[in-house]
Every structure is written in C-alpha cells, then in structure tokens.
Amino acid sequence: MSDTAKFFHVSSLLNRRSIARHGLDWTLMGAAPGIAGSRRPEVEGIFVCRGEEEAGFFLQINNTGGPVDLWSVDGVDEGLLVDNGNGFVYLPGRIPAAQVRLARSDVPPQFGS
C-alpha cells in the first residue's frame, strides 16, 4: 500500500467526545459496544480499516445499537499492523487524538444493506 493509504476507524457516536479528547484508546472502551457487538476489547489495540471500502463493511455490520462515526486515522505505520486472524488488522496500543479526524458523523445503522 502506498504512503497515501488512508486508514479509518468506526466507533459508536457515544465515543465521540472521548476519542476527540483522548484519541483511540482500547482501555477506555465502555460507553458503547464495539462494532461487532463486543462489550470488551477484542485485542489490546485499535482496529483500523484499509480504505473506505473496508470501512463500509464495518458500517454495515454495526452492532452498537445506534449511529456510528467514521474517523480518519493519520500516521499509521503499516509495519506495525497485526492481523487478527480473520483478515482484519489492528494497531497495537493507542492512537493519539492528533492523529484522528472525524470524517463522517452520525451514520445510522444499515440493517439489511
């Protein structure tokens, strides 16, 4: 993937204030379930999507119970990405607020899409 690769993260809008303040931090999970419906972090890190098409998949599987936000993530070192065994990748650790920007907000659940 090129240096211009865009990475994204999908999260419940209930997490918006925390993400804007603290960045993406798996230890702060709790305001809402994860995209797959999990109540606890699945990994010690932050799942990122490689491009908008993959992010669209996560928008469709939204199991948070409400609208979600799409965050653009800058400064991802692709060499640090870890495959979770299902083809999705995460960045171990936290991503500072300076590296994330709200790209789309209040995306409604897309049941049946």
C-alpha positions in Angstrom: 0.0 0.0 0.0 1.3 3.5 -0.8 2.2 6.3 1.6 -1.1 7.9 0.7 -3.1 5.0 2.0 -6.0 6.1 4.2 -6.9 4.3 7.3 -10.2 4.6 9.1 -11.8 3.5 12.4 -15.5 3.0 13.0 -16.9 3.7 16.5 -20.2 4.5 18.2 -21.1 8.2 18.3 -21.3 7.7 22.1 -17.4 7.5 22.0 -17.0 10.8 20.0 -16.2 13.1 22.9 -13.7 10.6 24.4 -12.0 10.0 21.0 -11.7 13.7 20.3 -10.1 14.2 23.7 -8.0 11.0 24.2 -7.7 9.6 20.7 -8.4 5.9 20.1 -7.7 4.0 23.3 -8.8 0.5 23.8 -8.5 0.8 27.6 -11.3 3.4 27.6 -13.9 1.2 25.9 -17.1 1.1 27.7 -19.5 3.8 26.6 -20.9 1.5 23.9 -20.3 -2.0 22.5 -17.7 -2.5 19.8 -18.8 -2.6 16.1 -19.1 -6.4 16.3 -21.2 -6.1 19.5 -18.4 -7.0 21.9 -18.6 -5.4 25.4 -14.8 -5.7 26.0 -11.8 -5.0 23.7 -11.1 -7.9 21.4 -7.4 -7.0 21.2 -5.0 -4.7 23.0 -5.1 -2.2 20.2 -7.2 -0.3 17.7 -8.8 -1.9 14.6 -8.2 0.1 11.5 -9.7 -0.2 8.1 -7.6 0.0 4.9 -9.6 2.4 2.9 -13.2 3.5 2.6 -14.4 0.2 1.1 -13.3 -1.8 4.1 -14.7 0.9 6.4 -18.1 0.4 4.6 -18.1 -3.2 5.7 -17.8 -2.1 9.3 -20.5 0.5 8.8 -22.8 -2.3 7.6 -22.1 -4.8 10.5 -22.7 -2.1 13.1 -23.8 -3.9 16.3 -23.5 -0.9 18.6 -27.3 -0.3 18.8 -27.2 3.1 17.2 -25.4 5.5 14.9 -21.6 5.4 14.4 -18.8 7.8 13.4 -16.1 7.2 10.8 -12.7 8.5 11.9 -9.8 9.1 9.5 -6.5 7.9 11.1 -3.2 9.5 10.0 0.3 8.4 10.6 -0.3 4.6 10.6 2.9 2.7 10.3 1.8 -0.3 8.2 4.7 -2.3 9.5 3.1 -2.3 13.0 -0.3 -3.6 11.9 -1.3 -7.0 13.2 -3.7 -9.4 11.5 -6.3 -10.7 14.0 -6.6 -14.0 12.1 -9.8 -13.0 10.3 -8.2 -10.7 7.7 -8.7 -7.5 9.8 -5.9 -5.5 11.2 -5.2 -3.6 14.3 -2.5 -1.3 15.6 -1.2 -2.4 19.0 -1.5 0.3 21.5 -3.3 3.7 21.4 -3.6 6.3 18.6 -3.3 9.9 19.9 -6.1 12.4 19.2 -3.7 14.4 17.0 -3.8 11.5 14.5 -7.6 11.2 14.2 -10.2 13.3 12.5 -13.9 12.9 12.3 -14.6 12.0 8.6 -18.4 11.2 8.9 -20.7 11.5 11.8 -24.0 10.0 12.9 -24.0 7.2 10.3 -27.3 5.4 11.0 -27.4 1.6 11.4 -27.6 0.0 7.9 -29.6 -3.1 8.7 -30.5 -5.2 5.6 -27.9 -3.4 3.4 
